[in-house]
Structures are given as C-alpha cells and as structure tokens.
C-alpha cells in the first residue's frame, strides 16, 4: 500500500506520486498534508531544503483546485527564477492524472508579454517571483481577488533578498484568501512578523530542530594557507572522482575565474552568477540537471532555490559568514533522504567560525588533511579500476573479436596490461602530482615571518590577519558608506555586494562595522580609491550611494539622505 493514501490524497495524486517512485512520505509531508487538505487553516512549516516541501503543499493545492473555474485559485511565491521553474515542473508531474488543471510560472528575465498571454488564457495555479508578480498586479494582468490559497516558499530567503515590502503588498492584495501556507528553513524575526501580521492562529510544524542542518550531510573542512586555496580546491575535486557537485564562491568574479581555470584543465564545469542572461542561466542549469557538466561554480544569489537531484558534494571555496547561508548551501546535497558531503576550505584564522557553525547547526564538523599527490593518484586509479571491473559486458557483441584480442595480448601478462592502462589513463595525474607540495596549513607559519614581526621586548607581534594577496604600504584605509541593515543587508550579503561591485578580493578587506543606516569598511590602502570609484554615486534600491574616506577614523557625519523613488526588484 502506498502510504500517501493514508494522508487523505485522492487516487489520481497517489498514482502520480507512485509513478515518481515515492511510496513513503517525508516527515514534513506526513505532518503538513492532512492539515493543508482542510484548506482553511493557516500553516507555518519549518523544514530544511531537500525535505520534500514542494510536494507537502503542491499535492494539497492540486486536490483543492476546482478545474471548472479557470482563474488563479492558488498563488505560490518563491525567491528565484530557478526555484519558480522547479516548483512548476514538480506540479506538472504531480498533476499527471489530474486533468484540466494548469500551472503557470511568472518570473523576471523572460518575456512579460508571453507570460501575460498565458495568464489571459486562464490558469489555476500561479508560481511567481515577487518582483515580476508586482509587475503583473500593477499592469492588471493578474486578478488575485479569487485566490484562496497563498504559499510563501523559502520565506527566509525572500526576506534576506529584500522582498519584505513585496510580500506585504501581495498579502494585502489577496483579501479573499482562505489560508496562508508559509514554508521556511529558518525562523528569523521577520518571518515571525509575517506570521503575526497576516496569519490567524497558524498551525506550526517543525521537522527537526530549528536552524539545524540536514543530519544526512557529512560536514568536512580543510585548513590551508590563503594562497593555496585554489590548488586545494583542485586537489579535493581530483580526490573525489565521480563527484556531482556545486562549488560556492562569494563573488561572481571568483565564480567565473575558477570556472575558466578548471575548464582549461579539462574539467566539465560551468559558472552560474548574476552577470549571465536568463537564457544563459537556463542553458547552464539544463546542462547541469542533465549531468552534461560535472560541477557547477555558483554564487549564493544565483544558486538560491536550486533543486537538483543527486548532488553528492557541496564545496565552500570560502566559508560564509552567516549560518543561514551555510545551511542553504549545504542543503543542495543530501536531498530526499540521500546522504551527501559538504566541504569547506578554510584559513587557519577561520577555525573559530567552524566552532560557531557546529553550535548553530547542531552538527559535528570533521577536520581532515588535504590529500597528498599520491593519495589523489591512488584514489583516481582505483576509481577507474572499479568502473572497469563493474562495467556490464553482457549486452555487447564482442565474441567475434575475442580471438583477435586474445592473439594480440597473448604475450603480454596481466600485470603489464594493467601498467599500460595506468599509463594511458593516469599519465597526466602521475606527472602533475609527482612532486606535489603539502597544502596543509602548519602551525609553525609564525616562525617563518620576517624579523620585523618581533617587538623590542622580544615577544612576537600578533598580526590581526594574514593577507598574502596584497602588498601593504601602510595598512588599511577606513571608508564610510551610507548603506546598512535598513537597506536589507546582513554582514555576508553586504560583503558580497561591495566585493562584486568593486571586483576586489576578500583579502583586500579588513574589519566591517555594519550598522542600521551606514557602515565603515577597512580596505587595503592600495585599492581604496578603486572601491570608492566603483561604489560612490551608484544607486541601490532607490538610494544614492555615497562612499568616501572616513574622517579621523570615525567617518564624516552623514548628511541628510535622499531616496529616489526608483522601484528596484529582480530583473524583469
């Protein structure tokens, strides 16, 4: 018996789920579906990514939808284009036997004219990103008056991306709704505020502990010097042959550079970042989903909402500052009950972040040594041999050629055959890693510092940070910028924003003091003018950015800010 039947789903939905290979509901599906089938109960579901949330709300929506009325009865709002398309694809599969129910994706970066035409034909379920949905409402291209059910998927991500006002606007325009279904991986204060402002006695379901990582993920980290970060990445990729994974970077320029370097060396990789057009992003994701590429190198912004089956590894090229960013990154693997590995490449000064993350996500992180060159060669060799041994030869028509093959190899021993195979397949690896250096960071690096790091009293001067990328003639400059938490930033997103806009490396930055209305940024003096030139005078969310050198270390007194009424949302 299919256990989905016991949840109250009709025969057509149970049959569709069975065709997809699912017989046992996940915990969030088991708890949510019976509640949501009532249609009248506000619902708050807390569960990590990859736990089956789309089916948890998608199946009840399909059962509650009346095919006879071709107007929007359900609205699903999600943070990104990729997730929007993924949700729509999943609903298409769930409604395989539920005839005459239509679902339409509405998202920025695609033709709005075509989307308006699709909506005018009549649609039952609309899946939308906030910005494009607001566009449709303002153009009167969509009527939300008859929407009964509003789903907010990955609500925490939408709020992190600055969509709070958009969500409020949507909820205020669905006045005849019967219920709100809010799903989130974490419970920040803003998510709780939406619950209090718009929901009536919501029934809350939590799967696992709040703000915890997936228990099926093996969290690993490797310590290496900053200048060896890329070589460490390459070695970890080589040590995991057959991996199907995502490498996360802080900035789009890092994503592009890493992709170019790995591609030149023969790796099947592509990058995904904000500078790509929607068509380019769709092409990359299509190739990745079809496993035409082995590794995707992506920024956090570009990869939000990516739901791809079978990802074995997630690699953090740099460790994110924010716990929520880490859980969303790691949540790309170990989906649908499978296991996965999340790897973080760290500098020695970031060890404290590992301890913090362990406490925050309630999971143990395993420190491992970076594999040696011999370890990599051994792993690659045995991976190939395992594939060779396990290759299915039952269906091949080899019998006619076997006498010739046997004659050809008559005077060659098995040992020699293996050596020749190794030479053909692994000559590059063997030569590359023959004299490979040890990439593991050692604790004695302080002893190799120049003598000017020794104070007059003979004691070692403790430098605040090791930054090998930049030559400093006087340390940091302190810059003032009139952006803060009120502009929708948290520390990790602010860091990524200023690095993206200035095309600088993280190593150029020192301390960041992020406040409500403004921030102070320490930056290497040699590139301070470049950062000012890149950011000063730009517009962010309707606000004119002002960046300048701080006066006397405390910053100039902020002048009265003016906001331009420029609606800024995702690309439409």
FILOVEX-770586 format. One record per residue (C-alpha): residue number from 1; residue in one letter; chain; x, y, z. Coordinates in nm, 3 decimals. Layout:
! FILOVEX-770586
NUM|A|A|X|Y|Z
...
! end
This chain:
! FILOVEX-770586
1|X|A|0.000|0.000|0.000
2|X|A|0.119|0.348|-0.085
3|X|A|0.139|0.541|0.242
4|X|A|0.029|0.862|0.071
5|X|A|-0.324|0.718|0.061
6|X|A|-0.343|0.740|0.438
7|X|A|-0.286|1.117|0.424
8|X|A|-0.619|1.182|0.253
9|X|A|-0.495|1.237|-0.103
10|X|A|-0.717|1.127|-0.390
11|X|A|-0.642|0.834|-0.618
12|X|A|-0.505|1.043|-0.907
13|X|A|-0.247|1.218|-0.690
14|X|A|-0.142|0.895|-0.518
15|X|A|-0.095|0.732|-0.857
16|X|A|0.117|1.024|-0.984
17|X|A|0.336|1.014|-0.674
18|X|A|0.377|0.638|-0.712
19|X|A|0.490|0.685|-1.075
20|X|A|0.763|0.915|-0.943
21|X|A|0.889|0.632|-0.722
22|X|A|0.762|0.766|-0.387
23|X|A|0.569|0.538|-0.154
24|X|A|0.658|0.679|0.189
25|X|A|0.602|1.049|0.268
26|X|A|0.879|1.255|0.425
27|X|A|0.821|1.390|0.779
28|X|A|0.713|1.735|0.655
29|X|A|0.474|1.576|0.402
30|X|A|0.330|1.341|0.663
31|X|A|0.259|1.626|0.905
32|X|A|0.160|1.902|0.662
33|X|A|-0.064|1.734|0.402
34|X|A|-0.352|1.634|0.637
35|X|A|-0.361|1.988|0.778
36|X|A|-0.343|2.164|0.440
37|X|A|-0.615|1.949|0.284
38|X|A|-0.867|2.131|0.504
39|X|A|-0.789|2.445|0.304
40|X|A|-0.893|2.680|0.582
41|X|A|-0.602|2.659|0.826
42|X|A|-0.308|2.898|0.819
43|X|A|0.009|2.694|0.829
44|X|A|0.373|2.757|0.926
45|X|A|0.613|2.479|0.824
46|X|A|0.980|2.478|0.930
47|X|A|1.197|2.228|0.747
48|X|A|1.534|2.224|0.575
49|X|A|1.574|2.229|0.199
50|X|A|1.553|1.891|0.032
51|X|A|1.286|1.754|0.269
52|X|A|1.002|1.745|0.018
53|X|A|0.830|2.077|0.091
54|X|A|0.707|2.125|-0.268
55|X|A|0.502|1.805|-0.253
56|X|A|0.388|1.894|0.100
57|X|A|0.196|2.195|-0.033
58|X|A|0.171|2.110|-0.404
59|X|A|-0.035|1.794|-0.361
60|X|A|-0.298|1.957|-0.134
61|X|A|-0.321|2.255|-0.373
62|X|A|-0.400|2.025|-0.665
63|X|A|-0.667|1.842|-0.466
64|X|A|-0.830|2.168|-0.353
65|X|A|-0.827|2.326|-0.700
66|X|A|-1.153|2.330|-0.895
67|X|A|-1.072|2.270|-1.267
68|X|A|-1.407|2.419|-1.372
69|X|A|-1.300|2.772|-1.271
70|X|A|-1.014|2.895|-1.492
71|X|A|-0.883|3.178|-1.278
72|X|A|-0.599|3.187|-1.022
73|X|A|-0.712|2.990|-0.717
74|X|A|-0.366|2.936|-0.569
75|X|A|-0.058|3.158|-0.563
76|X|A|0.291|3.027|-0.484
77|X|A|0.555|3.296|-0.420
78|X|A|0.924|3.198|-0.415
79|X|A|1.255|3.389|-0.419
80|X|A|1.420|3.297|-0.751
81|X|A|1.357|3.217|-1.114
82|X|A|1.520|2.876|-1.085
83|X|A|1.303|2.774|-0.791
84|X|A|0.994|2.913|-0.967
85|X|A|1.056|2.687|-1.268
86|X|A|1.142|2.389|-1.047
87|X|A|0.818|2.420|-0.848
88|X|A|0.616|2.448|-1.169
89|X|A|0.787|2.139|-1.314
90|X|A|0.715|1.942|-0.995
91|X|A|0.346|2.042|-1.003
92|X|A|0.326|1.931|-1.366
93|X|A|0.443|1.586|-1.257
94|X|A|0.203|1.570|-0.960
95|X|A|-0.098|1.657|-1.180
96|X|A|-0.025|1.384|-1.434
97|X|A|-0.364|1.223|-1.377
98|X|A|-0.545|1.537|-1.258
99|X|A|-0.685|1.663|-1.584
100|X|A|-0.764|2.020|-1.681
101|X|A|-0.557|2.185|-1.404
102|X|A|-0.299|2.436|-1.527
103|X|A|0.002|2.593|-1.356
104|X|A|0.200|2.885|-1.496
105|X|A|0.542|3.026|-1.390
106|X|A|0.576|3.405|-1.369
107|X|A|0.932|3.534|-1.323
108|X|A|1.170|3.810|-1.428
109|X|A|1.416|3.775|-1.714
110|X|A|1.159|3.621|-1.952
111|X|A|0.913|3.786|-2.189
112|X|A|0.642|3.954|-1.984
113|X|A|0.420|3.971|-2.294
114|X|A|0.423|3.591|-2.331
115|X|A|0.351|3.547|-1.961
116|X|A|0.055|3.787|-1.980
117|X|A|-0.084|3.591|-2.276
118|X|A|-0.053|3.266|-2.080
119|X|A|-0.238|3.416|-1.782
120|X|A|-0.517|3.552|-2.004
121|X|A|-0.586|3.200|-2.137
122|X|A|-0.680|3.101|-1.785
123|X|A|-0.468|2.940|-1.517
124|X|A|-0.547|2.770|-1.184
125|X|A|-0.211|2.789|-1.004
126|X|A|0.040|3.073|-1.043
127|X|A|0.403|3.027|-0.934
128|X|A|0.580|3.365|-0.917
129|X|A|0.883|3.559|-0.802
130|X|A|0.794|3.875|-0.606
131|X|A|0.916|4.142|-0.847
132|X|A|0.751|4.008|-1.161
133|X|A|0.430|3.936|-0.966
134|X|A|0.413|4.302|-0.856
135|X|A|0.459|4.400|-1.220
136|X|A|0.164|4.181|-1.318
137|X|A|-0.054|4.328|-1.043
138|X|A|0.032|4.688|-1.140
139|X|A|-0.041|4.609|-1.508
140|X|A|-0.372|4.449|-1.402
141|X|A|-0.259|4.138|-1.588
142|X|A|-0.347|3.911|-1.297
143|X|A|-0.652|3.911|-1.073
144|X|A|-0.583|3.797|-0.717
145|X|A|-0.930|3.863|-0.580
146|X|A|-1.035|3.500|-0.614
147|X|A|-0.709|3.349|-0.486
148|X|A|-0.794|3.115|-0.200
149|X|A|-0.452|2.983|-0.106
150|X|A|-0.124|3.173|-0.081
151|X|A|0.201|2.978|-0.040
152|X|A|0.524|3.153|0.066
153|X|A|0.807|2.912|-0.015
154|X|A|1.154|2.973|0.130
155|X|A|1.021|3.277|0.311
156|X|A|1.351|3.337|0.492
157|X|A|1.535|3.363|0.160
158|X|A|1.284|3.612|0.020
159|X|A|1.327|3.831|0.327
160|X|A|1.708|3.808|0.308
161|X|A|1.683|3.926|-0.053
162|X|A|1.485|4.234|0.048
163|X|A|1.134|4.131|-0.058
164|X|A|0.957|4.215|0.268
165|X|A|0.757|4.507|0.118
166|X|A|0.667|4.297|-0.186
167|X|A|0.535|4.013|0.031
168|X|A|0.329|4.256|0.237
169|X|A|0.186|4.404|-0.086
170|X|A|0.089|4.060|-0.221
171|X|A|-0.079|3.954|0.103
172|X|A|-0.272|4.280|0.122
173|X|A|-0.398|4.216|-0.235
174|X|A|-0.525|3.864|-0.167
175|X|A|-0.810|3.979|0.053
176|X|A|-1.038|3.682|-0.012
177|X|A|-0.786|3.412|0.066
178|X|A|-0.884|3.126|0.290
179|X|A|-0.536|3.043|0.416
180|X|A|-0.164|3.125|0.403
181|X|A|0.090|2.843|0.393
182|X|A|0.436|2.964|0.487
183|X|A|0.740|2.737|0.450
184|X|A|1.086|2.831|0.571
185|X|A|1.416|2.663|0.659
186|X|A|1.480|2.905|0.946
187|X|A|1.273|3.130|1.170
188|X|A|1.419|3.483|1.174
189|X|A|1.222|3.763|1.336
190|X|A|1.086|3.890|1.003
191|X|A|0.929|3.552|0.923
192|X|A|0.769|3.554|1.266
193|X|A|0.643|3.909|1.198
194|X|A|0.464|3.796|0.881
195|X|A|0.300|3.521|1.082
196|X|A|0.177|3.769|1.343
197|X|A|0.059|4.033|1.096
198|X|A|-0.119|3.822|0.834
199|X|A|-0.194|3.475|0.974
200|X|A|-0.476|3.364|1.205
201|X|A|-0.371|3.114|1.470
202|X|A|-0.138|2.929|1.232
203|X|A|-0.067|2.566|1.296
204|X|A|0.308|2.534|1.324
205|X|A|0.500|2.221|1.228
206|X|A|0.876|2.187|1.278
207|X|A|1.069|1.898|1.125
208|X|A|1.398|1.858|1.310
209|X|A|1.533|2.136|1.530
210|X|A|1.500|2.496|1.421
211|X|A|1.800|2.633|1.230
212|X|A|1.974|2.297|1.201
213|X|A|2.147|2.135|0.910
214|X|A|2.042|1.812|0.739
215|X|A|2.151|1.513|0.951
216|X|A|2.244|1.319|0.636
217|X|A|2.524|1.561|0.549
218|X|A|2.886|1.487|0.638
219|X|A|3.041|1.826|0.720
220|X|A|3.414|1.835|0.642
221|X|A|3.666|2.118|0.649
222|X|A|4.026|2.160|0.535
223|X|A|4.276|2.417|0.662
224|X|A|4.513|2.567|0.405
225|X|A|4.709|2.891|0.354
226|X|A|4.519|3.163|0.168
227|X|A|4.747|3.150|-0.136
228|X|A|4.684|2.774|-0.176
229|X|A|4.305|2.795|-0.174
230|X|A|4.257|2.722|-0.547
231|X|A|4.513|2.444|-0.553
232|X|A|4.338|2.291|-0.251
233|X|A|4.006|2.310|-0.434
234|X|A|4.153|2.140|-0.740
235|X|A|4.306|1.865|-0.529
236|X|A|3.978|1.798|-0.347
237|X|A|3.795|1.773|-0.680
238|X|A|4.060|1.529|-0.805
239|X|A|4.033|1.329|-0.483
240|X|A|3.660|1.282|-0.538
241|X|A|3.630|1.138|-0.891
242|X|A|3.273|1.093|-0.998
243|X|A|3.151|1.379|-0.780
244|X|A|2.845|1.568|-0.898
245|X|A|2.851|1.893|-0.713
246|X|A|2.834|2.268|-0.664
247|X|A|3.126|2.494|-0.569
248|X|A|3.009|2.811|-0.393
249|X|A|3.201|3.139|-0.417
250|X|A|3.142|3.476|-0.254
251|X|A|3.166|3.680|-0.574
252|X|A|3.074|3.642|-0.939
253|X|A|3.430|3.721|-1.049
254|X|A|3.559|3.429|-0.838
255|X|A|3.295|3.201|-0.988
256|X|A|3.397|3.299|-1.341
257|X|A|3.772|3.277|-1.276
258|X|A|3.752|2.934|-1.112
259|X|A|3.532|2.802|-1.392
260|X|A|3.776|2.928|-1.655
261|X|A|4.080|2.779|-1.479
262|X|A|3.920|2.438|-1.426
263|X|A|3.774|2.432|-1.777
264|X|A|4.117|2.499|-1.931
265|X|A|4.248|2.195|-1.742
266|X|A|3.981|1.969|-1.886
267|X|A|3.715|1.965|-1.614
268|X|A|3.346|1.958|-1.707
269|X|A|3.241|2.279|-1.531
270|X|A|3.036|2.593|-1.588
271|X|A|2.966|2.904|-1.382
272|X|A|2.634|3.047|-1.264
273|X|A|2.625|3.409|-1.149
274|X|A|2.434|3.735|-1.175
275|X|A|2.609|3.860|-1.491
276|X|A|2.455|3.583|-1.703
277|X|A|2.140|3.646|-1.900
278|X|A|1.830|3.441|-1.823
279|X|A|1.886|3.242|-2.141
280|X|A|2.245|3.165|-2.038
281|X|A|2.135|3.065|-1.687
282|X|A|1.867|2.835|-1.826
283|X|A|2.120|2.673|-2.058
284|X|A|2.369|2.616|-1.775
285|X|A|2.103|2.469|-1.545
286|X|A|1.971|2.246|-1.823
287|X|A|2.319|2.104|-1.880
288|X|A|2.378|2.061|-1.507
289|X|A|2.047|1.884|-1.446
290|X|A|2.119|1.651|-1.738
291|X|A|2.465|1.583|-1.594
292|X|A|2.632|1.714|-1.907
293|X|A|2.859|1.906|-1.670
294|X|A|3.006|1.758|-1.355
295|X|A|3.050|2.068|-1.142
296|X|A|2.864|2.398|-1.116
297|X|A|3.052|2.700|-0.978
298|X|A|2.797|2.945|-0.842
299|X|A|2.742|3.247|-0.622
300|X|A|2.485|3.234|-0.343
301|X|A|2.250|3.474|-0.518
302|X|A|2.250|3.271|-0.840
303|X|A|2.216|2.934|-0.669
304|X|A|1.928|3.014|-0.432
305|X|A|1.646|2.769|-0.480
306|X|A|1.841|2.525|-0.699
307|X|A|1.682|2.184|-0.652
308|X|A|1.878|1.922|-0.844
309|X|A|1.855|1.553|-0.766
310|X|A|2.165|1.351|-0.689
311|X|A|2.417|1.621|-0.591
312|X|A|2.690|1.439|-0.399
313|X|A|2.915|1.727|-0.291
314|X|A|2.890|2.093|-0.197
315|X|A|3.220|2.278|-0.168
316|X|A|3.257|2.616|0.001
317|X|A|3.550|2.782|-0.174
318|X|A|3.532|3.028|0.113
319|X|A|3.341|2.981|0.435
320|X|A|3.031|3.203|0.453
321|X|A|2.996|3.438|0.747
322|X|A|2.629|3.371|0.804
323|X|A|2.488|3.047|0.941
324|X|A|2.177|3.068|0.727
325|X|A|2.391|3.095|0.413
326|X|A|2.579|2.781|0.517
327|X|A|2.260|2.580|0.575
328|X|A|2.121|2.684|0.238
329|X|A|2.447|2.594|0.064
330|X|A|2.482|2.256|0.233
331|X|A|2.113|2.186|0.172
332|X|A|2.181|2.145|-0.201
333|X|A|2.305|1.793|-0.123
334|X|A|2.155|1.505|0.078
335|X|A|1.808|1.568|-0.061
336|X|A|1.514|1.329|-0.050
337|X|A|1.672|1.121|0.226
338|X|A|2.004|1.064|0.048
339|X|A|2.345|1.133|0.202
340|X|A|2.592|1.398|0.089
341|X|A|2.915|1.577|0.175
342|X|A|2.965|1.948|0.242
343|X|A|3.330|2.059|0.224
344|X|A|3.464|2.394|0.346
345|X|A|3.808|2.531|0.256
346|X|A|3.928|2.746|0.543
347|X|A|4.221|2.957|0.651
348|X|A|4.366|2.890|0.996
349|X|A|4.213|3.213|1.129
350|X|A|3.864|3.081|1.044
351|X|A|3.872|2.787|1.284
352|X|A|3.653|2.978|1.528
353|X|A|3.383|3.004|1.261
354|X|A|3.375|2.625|1.241
355|X|A|3.306|2.606|1.615
356|X|A|3.028|2.862|1.578
357|X|A|2.871|2.677|1.287
358|X|A|2.882|2.350|1.480
359|X|A|2.682|2.506|1.761
360|X|A|2.442|2.687|1.532
361|X|A|2.350|2.394|1.307
362|X|A|2.391|2.130|1.578
363|X|A|2.625|1.915|1.372
364|X|A|2.983|1.794|1.409
365|X|A|3.239|1.918|1.156
366|X|A|3.528|1.684|1.071
367|X|A|3.873|1.834|1.015
368|X|A|4.061|1.635|0.751
369|X|A|4.407|1.664|0.599
370|X|A|4.428|1.778|0.240
371|X|A|4.514|1.468|0.036
372|X|A|4.869|1.430|-0.085
373|X|A|4.953|1.387|-0.452
374|X|A|4.996|1.013|-0.403
375|X|A|4.658|0.993|-0.229
376|X|A|4.492|1.160|-0.529
377|X|A|4.660|0.929|-0.781
378|X|A|4.567|0.622|-0.577
379|X|A|4.204|0.733|-0.548
380|X|A|4.177|0.810|-0.922
381|X|A|4.339|0.479|-1.016
382|X|A|4.112|0.263|-0.804
383|X|A|3.803|0.458|-0.908
384|X|A|3.885|0.380|-1.272
385|X|A|3.958|0.016|-1.194
386|X|A|3.631|-0.022|-1.008
387|X|A|3.447|0.120|-1.310
388|X|A|3.640|-0.119|-1.533
389|X|A|3.555|-0.423|-1.321
390|X|A|3.188|-0.329|-1.280
391|X|A|3.128|-0.247|-1.648
392|X|A|2.838|-0.450|-1.787
393|X|A|2.960|-0.651|-2.087
394|X|A|2.661|-0.883|-2.116
395|X|A|2.493|-0.688|-2.394
396|X|A|2.799|-0.632|-2.613
397|X|A|2.874|-0.822|-2.932
398|X|A|3.238|-0.891|-2.856
399|X|A|3.254|-1.263|-2.937
400|X|A|3.359|-1.209|-3.299
401|X|A|3.659|-1.001|-3.191
402|X|A|3.779|-1.206|-2.894
403|X|A|4.012|-1.439|-3.091
404|X|A|4.195|-1.139|-3.237
405|X|A|4.217|-0.972|-2.894
406|X|A|4.348|-1.286|-2.730
407|X|A|4.608|-1.327|-3.001
408|X|A|4.711|-0.962|-2.968
409|X|A|4.763|-0.994|-2.593
410|X|A|4.897|-1.350|-2.593
411|X|A|5.250|-1.247|-2.498
412|X|A|5.150|-0.973|-2.252
413|X|A|5.096|-1.053|-1.885
414|X|A|4.801|-0.924|-1.683
415|X|A|5.042|-0.707|-1.482
416|X|A|5.175|-0.543|-1.798
417|X|A|4.821|-0.481|-1.927
418|X|A|4.737|-0.302|-1.604
419|X|A|5.053|-0.091|-1.629
420|X|A|4.967|0.009|-1.985
421|X|A|4.612|0.102|-1.884
422|X|A|4.751|0.310|-1.597
423|X|A|4.994|0.484|-1.832
424|X|A|4.716|0.573|-2.078
425|X|A|4.465|0.692|-1.821
426|X|A|4.676|0.845|-1.547
427|X|A|4.995|0.973|-1.706
428|X|A|4.873|1.333|-1.660
429|X|A|4.783|1.281|-1.295
430|X|A|5.105|1.098|-1.216
431|X|A|5.321|1.371|-1.369
432|X|A|5.117|1.655|-1.217
433|X|A|5.122|1.512|-0.866
434|X|A|5.469|1.355|-0.876
435|X|A|5.622|1.634|-0.670
436|X|A|5.305|1.789|-0.530
437|X|A|5.355|2.003|-0.221
438|X|A|5.183|1.954|0.112
439|X|A|4.893|2.200|0.117
440|X|A|4.802|2.154|0.480
441|X|A|4.848|2.473|0.683
442|X|A|5.103|2.428|0.959
443|X|A|5.106|2.590|1.297
444|X|A|5.466|2.700|1.259
445|X|A|5.394|2.969|0.995
446|X|A|5.460|3.242|1.253
447|X|A|5.819|3.122|1.282
448|X|A|5.877|3.196|0.912
449|X|A|5.763|3.558|0.937
450|X|A|6.021|3.836|0.890
451|X|A|6.205|3.974|1.189
452|X|A|6.003|4.295|1.187
453|X|A|5.720|4.100|1.345
454|X|A|5.919|4.077|1.665
455|X|A|5.868|4.353|1.920
456|X|A|6.154|4.521|2.102
457|X|A|6.078|4.324|2.415
458|X|A|6.148|4.003|2.223
459|X|A|5.788|3.888|2.211
460|X|A|5.616|3.808|1.885
461|X|A|5.381|4.070|1.750
462|X|A|5.045|3.915|1.673
463|X|A|4.918|4.032|1.339
464|X|A|4.545|4.061|1.309
465|X|A|4.526|3.893|0.970
466|X|A|4.741|3.721|0.715
467|X|A|4.671|3.872|0.372
468|X|A|4.921|3.747|0.119
469|X|A|4.745|3.879|-0.190
470|X|A|4.820|4.248|-0.132
471|X|A|5.141|4.437|-0.061
472|X|A|5.063|4.692|0.207
473|X|A|5.247|5.017|0.246
474|X|A|5.071|5.146|0.549
475|X|A|4.789|4.908|0.617
476|X|A|4.420|4.983|0.582
477|X|A|4.216|5.283|0.486
478|X|A|3.883|5.328|0.660
479|X|A|3.592|5.407|0.430
480|X|A|3.242|5.530|0.509
481|X|A|2.938|5.414|0.309
482|X|A|2.575|5.514|0.361
483|X|A|2.433|5.160|0.339
484|X|A|2.332|4.946|0.634
485|X|A|2.094|4.683|0.767
486|X|A|1.798|4.910|0.688
487|X|A|1.883|4.858|0.320
488|X|A|1.824|4.485|0.352
489|X|A|2.185|4.383|0.418
490|X|A|2.328|4.143|0.666
491|X|A|2.704|4.101|0.700
492|X|A|2.752|3.824|0.444
493|X|A|2.534|3.985|0.176
494|X|A|2.694|4.328|0.235
495|X|A|3.042|4.178|0.196
496|X|A|2.944|4.006|-0.127
497|X|A|2.781|4.324|-0.260
498|X|A|3.084|4.550|-0.215
499|X|A|3.321|4.285|-0.349
500|X|A|3.104|4.229|-0.656
501|X|A|3.075|4.599|-0.732
502|X|A|3.445|4.671|-0.687
503|X|A|3.582|4.342|-0.832
504|X|A|3.816|4.313|-0.536
505|X|A|3.921|4.003|-0.348
506|X|A|3.817|3.934|0.008
507|X|A|4.180|3.954|0.114
508|X|A|4.176|4.329|0.044
509|X|A|3.927|4.389|0.325
510|X|A|3.972|4.423|0.698
511|X|A|3.701|4.482|0.956
512|X|A|3.347|4.573|0.858
513|X|A|3.126|4.764|1.101
514|X|A|2.771|4.729|0.965
515|X|A|2.509|4.948|1.132
516|X|A|2.147|5.034|1.065
517|X|A|2.194|5.333|0.833
518|X|A|2.561|5.310|0.736
519|X|A|2.881|5.109|0.758
520|X|A|3.257|5.151|0.795
521|X|A|3.483|4.932|0.584
522|X|A|3.855|4.874|0.627
523|X|A|4.024|4.820|0.289
524|X|A|4.383|4.789|0.175
525|X|A|4.513|5.140|0.106
526|X|A|4.643|5.040|-0.237
527|X|A|4.289|4.966|-0.362
528|X|A|4.081|5.207|-0.150
529|X|A|4.039|5.454|-0.437
530|X|A|3.920|5.173|-0.665
531|X|A|3.647|5.075|-0.419
532|X|A|3.532|5.437|-0.379
533|X|A|3.523|5.488|-0.755
534|X|A|3.324|5.164|-0.801
535|X|A|3.056|5.239|-0.542
536|X|A|3.026|5.615|-0.494
537|X|A|2.736|5.753|-0.696
538|X|A|2.566|5.422|-0.769
539|X|A|2.200|5.353|-0.692
540|X|A|2.092|5.070|-0.462
541|X|A|1.719|5.015|-0.403
542|X|A|1.649|5.376|-0.493
543|X|A|1.919|5.513|-0.266
544|X|A|2.214|5.717|-0.393
545|X|A|2.529|5.551|-0.256
546|X|A|2.790|5.775|-0.102
547|X|A|3.131|5.630|-0.018
548|X|A|3.433|5.829|0.099
549|X|A|3.730|5.808|0.327
550|X|A|3.631|5.829|0.690
551|X|A|3.736|6.148|0.869
552|X|A|3.971|6.085|1.153
553|X|A|3.879|5.719|1.174
554|X|A|3.519|5.790|1.267
555|X|A|3.371|5.877|0.931
556|X|A|3.217|6.200|0.821
557|X|A|2.891|6.297|0.975
558|X|A|2.625|6.156|0.742
559|X|A|2.433|6.423|0.557
560|X|A|2.060|6.404|0.522
561|X|A|1.983|6.112|0.293
562|X|A|1.750|6.139|-0.001
563|X|A|1.576|5.843|-0.156
564|X|A|1.475|5.834|-0.515
565|X|A|1.152|5.662|-0.588
566|X|A|1.302|5.402|-0.815
567|X|A|1.140|5.057|-0.790
568|X|A|1.424|4.807|-0.784
569|X|A|1.340|4.440|-0.791
570|X|A|1.477|4.137|-0.969
571|X|A|1.532|4.172|-1.344
572|X|A|1.202|4.176|-1.525
! end
